Amino acid sequence: MVRAEVSKKNPNYISKHRGYELKHFCLQYPEWKRQFNDTADIFFKTRIEMVNNTAKETDPVLSAYILKGITENRSYDYLRNMMNIPCGKDYYYKLYRKFYYILDKTRQ
């Protein structure tokens, strides 16, 4: 599920369809990892590093949780129950939106 469009007043605003594009870009991450392990192709390495670096820039402490949520389409509830994420739901989704905002700027 892709969340509703963020208000244009939000500092992390991106358009709804750009959000869809970036979400589907990130959902390819597991495929890139498999392909990179098979071929060591720079195409896959570049994309993997872009997503990893964006997660670290978003929040260095919570980057592993952000990466799991973004690239595997995991909900906050999954991250809380299965991975014991050390932050609240509102804060996580604030970081979630910030991740896509940063990725949007990186991919332009």
SETORNU-916009 format. One record per residue: residue number from 1; residue in one letter; z, y, x of N, C-alpha, C, O, CB in turn. Coordinates in steps of 0.001 Angstrom, whole numbers, plus 524288, in hexadecimal, padded with zeros to 5 digits. Each point is the difference from the previous one (the first is absolute). Glycine has a CB too. Layout:
REC   resi   resn     n_w     n_v     n_u    ca_w    ca_v    ca_u     c_w     c_v     c_u     o_w     o_v     o_u    cb_w    cb_v    cb_u
REC    NUM      A       Z       Y       X       Z       Y       X       Z       Y       X       Z       Y       X       Z       Y       X
...
REM end
This chain:
REC   resi   resn     n_w     n_v     n_u    ca_w    ca_v    ca_u     c_w     c_v     c_u     o_w     o_v     o_u    cb_w    cb_v    cb_u
REC      1      M   80000   7FB65   8034D   80000   8049B   7FCB3   80000   804D8   80379   802F6   8004A   803C7   801CF   7FADD   7F500
REC      2      V   7F808   80884   805FD   7FFE7   804FE   802BF   802E2   803E9   7FC9B   7FF08   8005C   7FB4E   7F856   7FD95   80947
REC      3      R   80C1A   804EC   7FDC0   80337   803AF   7FD1D   7FCCA   8049C   7FE05   7FBA7   800FD   801CC   80C06   7FC56   80397
REC      4      A   7FA91   8056E   7F6E5   7FD72   80497   7FDC3   7FF09   8041A   8043D   8028C   8000F   80414   801C3   7FE2A   7F338
REC      5      E   7F805   8051D   8079C   7FE9D   8042A   803A5   804B7   8038C   800F3   802E0   80152   7FC61   7F3BC   7FE58   80091
REC      6      V   80A1C   801D2   807E6   8043D   80388   80189   7FE79   8058A   7FE79   7FB6F   80177   80056   8073F   7F8A0   80732
REC      7      S   8011E   808F4   7F6CE   7FF1A   80568   7FE7E   7FD9C   80310   80483   80149   7FF16   8048B   80638   80069   7F529
REC      8      K   7F505   80423   80506   7FD9C   80351   80401   80400   80384   802A7   7FEFC   80223   80430   7F8B5   7FDAA   7F6C5
REC      9      K   80CD7   800CA   8029C   80434   80320   80257   8030A   7FCF0   8041F   802D3   8024E   80323   7FDDE   802AB   7F482
REC     10      N   7FEC0   7F5E5   8085B   802B6   7FCA8   803BE   7FDAE   800D5   80571   7FB3A   80026   80090   806B5   7F92B   7F85B
REC     11      P   8015B   8073C   80B1A   7FDEC   800D3   8054A   7FCD9   7FB5E   8020F   7FD06   80099   803BA   80A8F   80529   7FDEF
REC     12      N   7F906   7F5A7   7FBFA   7FD1B   7FB5D   801A5   7FB8B   7FEB7   7FC43   7FE86   7FB74   7FF77   8099A   8012F   804B2
REC     13      Y   7F5BF   80749   7F949   7FBE5   7FF3B   7FC1A   7FAEF   7FDF7   8026C   7FE26   80202   803F5   805DE   8051E   7F6C3
REC     14      I   7F9D0   7F4E0   802D4   7FA99   7FE61   800DB   7FDD9   7FE8F   7FA9F   802FD   7FE97   7FC82   7FEBE   7FE19   80CE9
REC     15      S   7F939   803A6   7F5E8   7FDB9   7FEE2   7FAE5   800AF   7FA3C   7FE9E   800AD   7FCAE   80369   7F8D2   80A94   7FDE5
REC     16      K   80651   7F7A7   7F9AD   800D8   7FAB8   7FE12   7FC1B   7FC26   8026F   8018A   7FBCF   801C8   801EB   807F0   7F5D1
REC     17      H   7F7A5   7FD9E   8087A   7FC11   7FC5D   801F4   8002C   7FF75   805F0   7FEC6   7FBD7   80214   7FBAA   80677   7F64B
REC     18      R   8070C   801CC   80A57   800CE   7FF87   805AB   804A3   7FC65   800F3   7FFF2   7FCE4   803AA   7FC59   80C33   7FDFF
REC     19      G   807B3   7F74E   7FB13   80479   7FC7D   8005F   7FE67   7FA53   7FF4D   801C7   7FC96   802E1   803E7   80A8C   7F9C9
REC     20      Y   7F6F2   7F7DB   7FF7D   7FDFC   7FAB5   7FF33   7FD1C   7FE16   804DB   800BE   7FB96   801C2   7FE81   80629   7F49A
REC     21      E   7FD75   801A9   80BC3   7FCF1   7FE9B   8049E   80390   7FE88   80494   7FF26   7FC08   80295   7F9AF   809FD   7FA67
REC     22      L   80B20   7FD2D   803FD   80390   7FF01   8045C   80340   7FB19   7FF18   80100   7FD08   803A5   7FF57   80C8D   7FE1B
REC     23      K   8014F   7F593   7F964   8030C   7FB4E   7FEBF   7FCC2   7FB22   8012B   801E7   7FC57   80279   80317   80891   7F688
REC     24      H   7F626   7FB0E   8053B   7FCAF   7FB6F   800E5   7FE87   7FF67   805C1   7FF31   7FBA6   801DF   7FD5B   80554   7F511
REC     25      F   8031F   80352   80BCC   7FF3C   7FFD4   805AD   80489   7FD12   80286   7FF29   7FC87   80337   7FBD5   80C05   7FC94
REC     26      C   809C9   7F8D4   7FEC4   804A5   7FD9C   80258   800B5   7FA4F   7FE69   8021B   7FCE7   80305   801FF   80BDB   7FD12
REC     27      L   7FA30   7F5D7   7FB44   80087   7FA97   7FE41   7FC6C   7FC4E   8030F   8007B   7FB3D   7FF8C   801E5   80812   7F793
REC     28      Q   7FA14   7FEDC   80BF6   7FCB1   7FCCF   80363   802B8   7FEA0   8052B   7FE01   7FCD9   80309   7FA2C   80762   7F8E7
REC     29      Y   80C4D   7FE1A   80506   802E7   7FF53   804E2   800B9   7FA3F   80189   7FED9   7FE9E   80476   805B9   809BA   7F988
REC     30      P   7FD4D   7F43A   7FE75   80093   7FA7F   8018D   7FAD4   7FD88   801BA   7FFEE   7FCCA   80394   80785   8028A   7F62F
REC     31      E   7F442   80227   803BA   7FADD   7FE01   8019A   7FE9A   801E5   80574   7FE00   7FD06   80333   7FF29   802C3   7F371
REC     32      W   803E8   80532   80A66   7FEE7   8022B   80532   80315   7FD1C   8042B   7FDF9   7FECE   80431   80040   809F5   7F7D1
REC     33      K   806B5   7F61F   802CB   80350   7FD40   803D5   7FDC6   7FA94   80129   7FFC3   7FE67   80487   8082C   80689   7F845
REC     34      R   7F673   7F843   7FF2A   7FDB1   7FACA   800CB   7FAEF   8006A   80328   7FF27   7FD06   803AF   804D6   7FFDE   7F3D4
REC     35      Q   7F8B3   806CB   80704   7FB04   800A9   802C4   800DB   801A5   805A6   7FD4A   7FE2C   80386   7FE71   80438   7F409
REC     36      F   8080C   80113   80949   8010F   801C7   8055A   801EA   7FB72   80357   7FE78   7FF82   80488   803B5   80986   7F823
REC     37      N   80123   7F3AA   80123   801F1   7FB79   802ED   7FB8E   7FC44   80165   80036   7FD5D   80404   8086D   80379   7F769
REC     38      D   7F361   7FEF2   8014B   7FB87   7FC92   80101   7FC0D   8026B   803BD   7FDA1   7FD37   8031F   803A3   7FF04   7F40E
REC     39      T   7FDFE   808E6   80891   7FBA9   8026C   802E3   8019D   80440   803D3   7FCEC   8016A   8036A   7FDAE   7FC95   7F4FF
REC     40      A   80A22   80416   8071F   801C5   8045F   80349   7FC33   80499   7FFB9   7FEF6   8028F   803F0   80578   7F70C   8020C
REC     41      D   7F98F   80765   7F577   7FC25   8041D   7FF10   802AE   80554   7FFBA   80405   8008B   7FD6A   7F63D   7F90E   7FDC5
REC     42      I   80396   80A48   8076A   8022A   8054C   80013   80012   80269   7FA8F   80369   8032E   7FED3   7F962   7FDE0   80A51
REC     43      F   7FF7E   7FD79   7F385   7FFD0   801E5   7FA9E   80522   7FEC5   7FD34   80249   80368   7FD7D   7F3EC   7FB5C   80258
REC     44      F   80B95   7FC66   8009B   804D3   7FE69   7FD6A   804C4   80252   802B0   803B3   801AA   7FD6C   7F7F6   7F614   7FFC5
REC     45      K   8043D   8085E   807F9   80465   8022F   802F5   800F0   805B1   7FE89   8047A   8019E   7FF52   7F997   7F83A   8080B
REC     46      T   7FDD2   8092A   7F828   80073   8058E   7FEA7   80290   800C0   7FAB2   8036A   80354   7FF63   7F4A5   7FE83   805F2
REC     47      R   80654   7FB1E   7F6E7   80231   80077   7FABB   805AD   7FE30   7FFC6   8033B   80277   7FD6D   7F3D5   7FC35   7FEF3
REC     48      I   80A27   7FD0E   8064B   80561   7FE0B   80032   80389   80427   8026E   8042A   8012B   7FDE6   7F89D   7F57A   802D5
REC     49      E   8019B   80B8D   8039A   8031D   8040B   802A1   80095   804D9   7FC99   80428   8026A   7FFF6   7F8C3   7FA3A   808AC
REC     50      M   7FEF9   804D5   7F47F   8004C   80493   7FC99   80441   7FF42   7FBDC   80326   80385   7FF18   7F343   7FE3F   8026B
REC     51      V   809AD   7F9B6   7FC04   803E5   7FEFD   7FBF0   80574   7FF98   80268   803B6   80234   7FDE2   7F57D   7F926   7FCAF
REC     52      N   8075A   801E0   809CE   80516   7FF89   8029D   80219   80552   801AE   80491   80139   7FF1E   7F8E6   7F5DD   803F6
REC     53      N   7FF33   80C0C   7FF54   801AC   8052C   801D7   8016C   8039C   7FB7D   8039F   80321   80072   7F6AA   7FBC4   8075C
REC     54      T   802E6   800B1   7F3E0   8013F   8032E   7FB6D   8054D   7FE7A   7FDD1   8030C   80367   7FE7E   7F36B   7FD8A   7FF78
REC     55      A   80AAF   7FA0C   801DA   80525   7FE36   7FE1D   80451   80213   8038E   8040D   801C2   7FE19   7F7DB   7F615   7FE18
REC     56      K   80348   807FA   808EB   803EF   801FA   803B4   800A4   805E0   7FF87   8045C   80201   80057   7F981   7F6B2   805BF
REC     57      E   7FDD9   80A13   7F924   8004E   805B0   7FF5E   802C1   8016F   7FAE6   802D0   803E4   7FFC2   7F4ED   7FD1B   80579
REC     58      T   80775   7FBE5   7F6C1   8027F   800FB   7FAF5   805E9   7FFA9   8007D   802CA   80377   7FE2A   7F557   7F8FC   7FD3C
REC     59      D   809CB   7FF71   8070B   8059D   7FF5A   800F2   800BD   7FBAF   80406   7FF3D   7FB6A   7FEC5   80308   80798   7F805
REC     60      P   7FF34   7FE62   80E08   80084   7FC11   80421   803F8   7FBB4   7FEBA   7FF4C   7FB85   80199   7FE47   80B68   804B5
REC     61      V   80685   7FA64   7F6E1   80417   7FC2E   7FEC4   7FE3A   7FC3A   7FBB9   80118   7FB53   80043   805B5   80B43   80250
REC     62      L   7F683   7FB6C   7F990   7FE71   7FCCF   7FB7D   7FA4D   7FE2E   80049   7FDEB   7FE01   7FC27   8089E   806E3   7FE8E
REC     63      S   7F6F8   7FBC5   809BE   7FA67   7FECC   80066   7FEB8   7FA52   7FEB8   7FBED   7FEFA   7FDA9   80370   807F2   8090E
REC     64      A   803F1   7F564   7FABA   7FEE5   7FA7B   7FED5   7FFFC   7FF09   7FA20   7FCDB   7FCEC   7FE10   80736   80078   80A78
REC     65      Y   7FF66   80534   7F4A4   8003B   7FF6D   7FA4E   7FB44   802A3   7FD72   7FDA5   7FDEA   7FC5D   80C3D   801CE   80406
REC     66      I   7F4D2   804DC   80199   7FB77   802D5   7FDFB   7FB18   7FCB5   800D9   7FCD1   7FF66   7FC73   80788   80956   80566
REC     67      L   7FB14   7F530   802C7   7FB72   7FCD1   80149   7FFA3   7FB3A   7FC6A   7FBC5   7FEB9   7FE1A   804D2   80451   80B39
REC     68      K   803BD   7FA61   7F5C4   80017   7FB6C   7FC8E   7FE73   80188   7FA6D   7FCDA   7FD5A   7FD82   80A2F   7FE90   80816
REC     69      G   7FB2C   80851   7F887   7FED2   801BC   7FAB6   7FA5A   801AB   7FF56   7FD82   7FEB1   7FC1A   80BAC   80410   80315
REC     70      I   7F4D1   80019   8048F   7FAB9   80225   7FFB8   7FBD6   7FBCD   800C8   7FC35   7FFC8   7FD0C   80749   808B3   8063B
REC     71      T   7FD2C   7F43A   800A0   7FBD8   7FC4F   80164   8002D   7FAE6   7FCF4   7FC24   7FD24   7FFD8   803F7   806C5   808E6
REC     72      E   80459   7FAEB   7F4D4   80078   7FB2B   7FCF8   800F8   80112   7FA3C   80107   7FC6B   7FCF5   80263   7FF29   80AFB
REC     73      N   7FC40   80961   7F69C   800BE   80192   7FA91   8054E   7FE31   7FDE5   80063   7FE17   7FB9B   7F5E7   80185   8031C
REC     74      R   80DC3   80105   80478   8054B   7FE68   7FE83   802D3   8048C   7FD6E   7FF87   80478   801B6   800C1   7F505   805AB
REC     75      S   8029B   8055F   7F494   802E9   803FA   7FD25   8051D   80144   802CB   801B2   7FD2E   80381   7FA47   7FFBC   7F417
REC     76      Y   80669   8075F   806C6   80521   8015B   80215   803E0   7FBA0   7FED9   80332   7FEA6   80354   7FAE0   80AF3   7FB80
REC     77      D   801A8   7F432   7FC7D   803A6   7FBC5   7FE93   7FF89   7FB63   803BD   803F2   7FDB7   80187   7FB82   8050E   7F518
REC     78      Y   7FBCD   7FBDC   80ADB   7FF41   7FBD5   803D7   80281   80192   80537   802DC   7FCF1   8025D   7F4B6   80049   7F92A
REC     79      L   80755   80784   80638   8021D   801CD   80506   805F6   8001C   7FFEB   8027E   7FED2   803F0   7F56C   80687   7FD7A
REC     80      R   80A5C   7FC0C   7FA2C   805B3   8001B   7FF87   80233   7FA79   7FFDB   803A6   7FEC8   802E3   7FBCE   809C2   7F855
REC     81      N   7FE62   7F41F   8017B   8022B   7FAC7   7FF37   7FED0   7FC34   8046C   80353   7FCCF   80162   7FBD8   804C8   7F535
REC     82      M   7FC36   7FEB1   80BA1   7FE69   7FC3D   80400   800BF   801FE   80598   800C4   7FCE9   8039A   7F8DA   7FFA7   7F5FF
REC     83      M   80629   8088C   8071C   80043   80229   8054E   804A0   803AC   800C9   800F2   801D7   80457   7F56D   7FD5C   7FC1D
REC     84      N   80C81   801DD   7FB5A   804AB   80356   8004F   7FEBC   80572   8022A   80299   801D5   8039B   802D3   7F61B   7FDA9
REC     85      I   7F6A6   80A9C   7FC92   7FE77   80538   801C0   804B5   803B4   7FF99   802A0   8001D   7FBF9   7F3FA   7FE47   80120
REC     86      P   80A79   80498   806FC   804BC   80349   8001B   7FF39   80581   7FDC9   801DF   803CC   80248   800D9   7F724   80577
REC     87      C   7FA91   80585   7F3E3   7FF6F   8051C   7FD82   7FF35   7FF2B   7FA29   7FEEE   7FBA7   7FE40   7FD36   80855   80A01
REC     88      G   80463   8002C   7F4CB   7FF51   7FFC2   7FA63   7FA4A   8001A   7FE66   7FC86   80130   8031B   80C08   80323   7FBF5
REC     89      K   7F698   7FA65   7FBFD   7FAB1   7FFA9   7FDE0   7FD22   80537   8002F   7FB73   80034   80188   80798   7F8A0   7F8B4
REC     90      D   7FF92   80B5D   8043A   7FD78   80521   80002   7FE54   80192   80582   7FBB5   80205   800C7   809A5   8008D   7F76C
REC     91      Y   7FE0F   7FC7F   80B99   7FEB5   80169   80560   7FB75   7FCA5   80201   7FC7F   80200   8029E   80CE0   800B6   7FEF5
REC     92      Y   7F6AC   7F83C   7FD35   7FBBC   7FC99   801B1   7FACF   801E7   7FDD7   7FC2C   8004F   802E6   80A06   7F825   7FD8C
REC     93      Y   7F996   808D3   7FA86   7FB0B   801AD   7FDB8   7FE5E   8056D   801EA   7FB60   80151   7FFF6   806A7   7F940   7F831
REC     94      K   801BD   80884   8097F   7FEAD   804FE   80289   7FD2B   7FEDA   8052F   7FC14   80279   80146   80BD3   80216   7FA83
REC     95      L   7FA2A   7F7AB   80726   7FD7A   7FE74   804E7   7FABD   7FD67   7FF02   7FC53   800BB   80304   80C7B   7FE2D   80110
REC     96      Y   7F6D1   7FE1E   7F7CA   7FB27   7FD63   7FE72   7FBAC   8040C   7FF31   7FBA6   7FF60   801F2   80985   7F954   7F9CF
REC     97      R   7FC14   80B65   80162   7FC29   80432   7FF18   7FECA   802EE   80515   7FB88   80175   80100   807BA   7FF7D   7F5BD
REC     98      K   800C8   7FFE2   80C6D   7FF36   802AB   804FC   7FC65   7FCD0   8038C   7FCB0   80235   802B2   80C33   801F4   7FC7D
REC     99      F   7F7BD   7F6AB   800D3   7FCA0   7FC9F   8031D   7FA45   800F0   7FEA3   7FCC2   800D7   80373   80A68   7F872   7FD0E
REC    100      Y   7F7A1   80692   7FA75   7FA8B   800B1   7FE5C   7FE0A   80584   80128   7FB66   800BB   8012F   805FD   7F895   7F7D0
REC    101      Y   80206   80A84   806AC   7FE86   8055D   80151   7FE7A   80058   805CA   7FBFF   8024E   80157   80A14   8012F   7F7A3
REC    102      I   7FD22   7FA36   80A6A   7FEDD   80009   80596   7FB04   7FCE9   80129   7FCB6   801B8   8030F   80CE7   7FF1B   7FEE2
REC    103      L   7F5DB   7FAA1   7FB9D   7FB52   7FCD6   800D3   7FB15   802EB   7FE37   7FBE6   7FFA8   8027C   80981   7F833   7FC61
REC    104      D   7FB11   80AFC   7FCD8   7FBA2   8031E   7FE15   7FE33   803DB   8042A   7FB51   80093   800EB   80805   7FE7D   7F5E7
REC    105      K   80051   80389   80BA8   7FEAD   803D0   80411   7FDC5   7FD4A   804DB   7FC7C   80212   8028B   80A9B   803E1   7FA18
REC    106      T   7FAEE   7F583   8049A   7FE2E   7FD16   8048E   7FA7B   7FDFF   7FF4D   7FCF0   80000   803B5   80C32   7FD7E   7FE1B
REC    107      R   7F58B   800CA   7F974   7FAE4   7FDA4   7FEF8   7FBBE   803EB   7FED8   7FB8C   7FE66   7FF23   80920   7F9FF   7FD93
REC    108      Q   7FC6C   80C9F   8033A   7FBEA   803DC   7FEC5   7FC3A   800C1   80473   7FC5B   8031C   7FF93   809D7   80154   7FA96
REM end
